[in-house]
C-alpha cells in the first residue's frame, strides 16, 4: 500500500488515524481536500457556488443573496461584498 506523506500535516493525519477508522492514505487525502477547500479565494468561492446553485435551477437574485449570507461564515471571512460586487466577480 502506498503511504502518502505530508510532513507539514503529519500530526493532524496521525490524529485522524488514531481517532477515526480512516487509514493513513485516506486521512491524508481528506486533510488535503479540506485545505484545498479553505485555500479557495473569495472570487473562486463565489464563482463555484454560483455555478453550483445555478445548476440546481436557482435564479441570480436568490443565488447572490445566499452567497452573501455564506461568505461571513468562511474560515477567513472576506470583507462585506455588495450584490453588485458579487455579480462583478461572476460576470466580470
C-alpha positions, 0 to 999 in steps of 0.5 A: 500500500502506498503511504502518502506523506505530508510532513507539514500535516503529519500530526493532524493525519496521525490524529485522524488515524488514531481517532477515526477508522480512516487509514493513513492514505485516506486521512491524508487525502481528506486533510488535503481536500479540506485545505484545498477547500479553505485555500479557495479565494473569495472570487473562486468561492463565489464563482463555484457556488454560483455555478453550483446553485445555478445548476440546481435551477436557482435564479441570480437574485436568490443565488447572490443573496445566499452567497452573501449570507455564506461568505461571513461564515468562511474560515477567513471571512472576506470583507462585506461584498455588495450584490453588485460586487458579487455579480462583478466577480461572476460576470466580470 
